[in-house]
């Protein structure tokens, strides 16, 4: 339960499709993934010159500081470590805005903007990993429009898991100072294929292309992307089914955890829940105990801004979720 991929598993039909088309590995992939970019842009009804396909969103996160020549970045945390690691790799001055535990780790955009002094780029994960907090699309657009000279990177890797996806995603926003990264790894259960997209102004896309490595999206990832866009996402049944499952299972798990006196679950809009251990164990100890029962939790003590009392639980099947809840109640009885 430390893995954040779709609890319903790999997108339906994909494995069979890849098996039937394995012969594509005998040829080079399309050098710039142009066909895949066209399919993504068509699905989202945006211009192709605003889209870039990559070898997972990680490629974009670590390239962004170099491409944009960031001088000072602000990271809205506690959050995914790669944003800070990418800045550190390129020796970029980086500071954090930390959402408060007392406010259930829900960031306030007014508080965030108060930290914008001398900042040229802001990293926001929405919904956030590991807290599960979500900032509405309306609030984000207001923030971005109020600060047109600041660039905002919005990581929407977990947004498709939420029922608020349509009104929150910024893929179609078309704001020149906003860069969106979209992951296929999490929602479609294919982290091993490495496929992600970057959506930005045509000017920023052109900047990325100058350092874009040829053939960075492999043949299997390319045909998988086409299949997912043209078949799985042809209607919204897959997303709706996933979202409904996540909402229901998250609620059941939250209720169970709230009834365990030594654990404090935080409200989440994502497919995972952040939990504070109030007594008896620290995160490493609890993770070790659960591992003996063949359950892996995510120790969050290495997230900047969180103590050694936090763990993250990612949703899995109904049976596994219930089993883990029972085991935690047993441990803290």
N, C-alpha and C positions, 0 to 999 in steps of 0.2 A: 504493500500500500504506500510505497514511497514513490511510485511511478505515476505521473500525471496524465497518462494517455486515456483514451475513451474507455470507460468501464464496460461498454458493450462490445469492445473488441475492434478488430480491423473492419473497416467499412465493407458492407456486404457486396460480394461479387468480385472484389478486387483480387484476392488470391487466385481465383480461377482464371481471371483475365490475364494476370501476369504469367501463370503457368502456360497458357495457350500462346503467349507471345514472347517467350524467353529467347527466341531466335534473335531479337533485337540487340542482344549483347554482342553479337558478332560484328556489329557496325558501330561507328562512332555515333554518339548522340548529336542532335542538332546543336551546332556550335554555340549559339546564343539563346537557345530555347525560345526562338521567336514564335513558333506555333503555339507553344504552351502559354506564352505571354498573351497572345491574341485570344486564346480560349478564356483565360482568366479575365482579361479586360472585357470581353464580350459578356461573360456571365455577370459581371458587376456593373456593366453599362458605363464604363469609363474609357478614356483614350488609351491606346496601347503605349503611347510615349510616356505614360505615367506609371508604368509597371516594369519591374525587373524580377526575374526568377533566379533563385539561388540555391546553394547547397545547404538548405536549412536556414533558419533565421540567424543562427550564430554567425554565419558568414557576414551578414549585414551589420550585426552588432559590433563585431571586431574591426570592420572596415570603416564604419561610419566616422569615428574620430579622425581618421587620416583623411578621408575624402572631404569632410566639411571643415577641416582645419580648426577644430574646436579649441578654444583657449581656456574656457572655464565652464564646467558642466555642473548641473544640479540634478541629483537623483532623488526621486520621491520614494522613500523607503518606510519600513524595512522591506527589501525586495530582492529580486534575482541578482546574484553576485556578478554575472557577466557584464553588466553595464559598468560597474566600477572597475572590474578587471580590464575591460577594454580601454577605459580611460587611462588606467595605470600603465598598461602596456605602451601607450603612446605618450606617456609622461604628461598627461593633461591634468590641470588643477581641477579637482573634483570635490564637491561638498554634498551633504545630504540634508534633505528635509525629512524628518522622521515623524510619521503619524503617531499619535499618542495612544498608548494602551488604554488610558482612561476614557478615550473616545472610540474605543473598540477598533482602533487602527484605521478609522475612516478619515482620509485626508480631506481637509477643507481648502478649496481653491484660493480663498483669500489669504490663508496662512501660507500656502505654497508661494503665491505671488510676492509675499513679503520678503522672500529669500532671493529675489531675482537680481539683486545688485551685482552688476558686472558679469552676469551669466549670459552666455550666448546659446546654450543648448540645454534642454531639460528632458530627462528620461522618465517616462511614466509607463508602468505596466498596468493594463486595465482589461479585466480584473487583475488585481495584483497577486503575485506569487511571493510569499506564502500566505498572506493574510486573507485573500479572497475578497477584499474590498473593491467596490466598483464606483467609479465617478461617472455620472450621467453624461451622455453625449452633449446635451444642452450646456451643461456647466463647462465641459472641456472647450467647446466652440467659443463660448464667451471669453474664456481665459486666453485662447489662442488669438482671437481677434483683438483683444485688448493689448497684446504684446506682439505686434507683427514683426519686430526685429529679432525676436527670439525664436530659435528653431525648437520644435517639440518632436521627440521620437516617442510614438505610442505603440507599445507592444500589445497586440490584440490576440496573442496566442491562445488565451483561454476564453475569449469572448464568445465563440460559437457555442460554448456549453451553457450560456445563459439565455433565458427567455427574453432578455432585453437586447439581444443581438442587433436586431434590425434598427432600433432607434438609437443605438449607442455606437455602432461601428462608424469609423471616420473614412472608410475606403472611398466613399463617394463625396466626401466633404469638399475636396478641391481647394483646400487652403494652401497657399504657397509656402507657409512656414511649418507645415505639418508633414511628418514622415511616419507612415504606418508600416509595421511589419506584421505579416500574416503567416502563421505556421499551419502546414498540413499535418505535421507530425502528431500533434496532440489529439485533435478532433477526429482524425481518420485512423489513429492507432498505428502510424507507420514511421516512428522515429528512426528506424534503421535505413529507410530510403533517403532521408535528408532532402526535404523539399520545403521551401518557403518563398514568400513573395515580399517585395518592397514596393510600396505605393507612395509616390511623392510627385512634386512638380516635375515637368519635363526637364527643367534646368538641372535639378538635383539628380535625376536619373542619368543625364548625360555625364555628370561628374563621376558617378559610380562606374559608368561604362568605360571610362578611361583606365581604370584599374581592374576591370572585369576580366577574370581568367576564362579562356575558352573552355568549352566542354565541362563547366563546373557542375552542371546537373546531368547525372548519368542517364543512360537510356531507359532503365526500368523506372526511375523516378519520373522521367518525362511522360512515358506512356501511362503511368499510374495517375499523374496529374490530369492528363486528358480524360481518362476514364472517370475520375472523381468529379471533374467539372461538368462533363457532358452526360453522365449517367446518374451518379449518386446525388449530385446537386441539381439535376434537371428538375426535380421538385423538392419541396422542403421536408419530405417525410423523414429522412434520416436525421436531420438536425432537430426536428420537432420531437422525434422519439428519444433522442439523446437528451435533449433539454428536459423533457418531462421526467425521464428516469433520474437525472441528476437532482432535480428539484425534490422529488419524492424521497429518494434515498438519503440525500443530505439532511432533509428534515428529520427522518427517522433516526439517523445517526446523531444529530444534534440533540434531540430529545433524550436519547439514551445517555449521551455524555453529560448532559446537564444534571441527570439523576445520579451521576457518579461524583460524590462530594469533593474528591481531590482533584477533579479536572474541570477546567473552564474552557469551553469551546467558544470561539469568536464567530460572530455572524459572517457568513460567506455567501458570495454569489457565484462561486466557481465550483469545480468538481473536486474540491478538497476543503479541508477544515483545519485551521490553526488551533492548537490546543495548548493551554498553559497548565503545567503540573503544579498544583498548589502546595503539595507536601509529599513526603515519603521518598520520592526519587527525583533525580535530575533527568534530563532528556537522554543522555547516553545510557544511564542505567535502565530506563524504561525500554529503550530500543533494544538493549541487550536481552532483557527478559522476553520481550515479544518475539525476538529473533529465534529464541529457543522453541517457540511455538510456530515457527515457520511463517512469521508475519514481520514484514519490514516496514517500519515507520521512518519518516524523515526527521532526523535530528536537526533542529533549526538553530542550534547554538552558534553556528558559523555564519548566520545572516547578520550583517551589520545592523545593530539596533535591537536585537533580541538576545535574551539571556539564555543560560543553559537549562531553562525550565520550559522551553517550547518545542513541540513536535508538530508535524503536519501529517494528516491522514488523508490519503486520496481514495476516492470511492472506487469500489470494484463491484462484483456481482452482489445481488441482494443477500445471498447466503453468506458470502465472505464478510460483508459489512456487518451482518448480524452476529457472526461468530466473533469478530474482532471486538464489537461492543460488549458481548458477553464476557470475553476474556479480560477486558479492561475493568469491568465491574468486579470480576473475581479477584483481580490483582489488588484493587483498591477497596475491597470489602472491609 
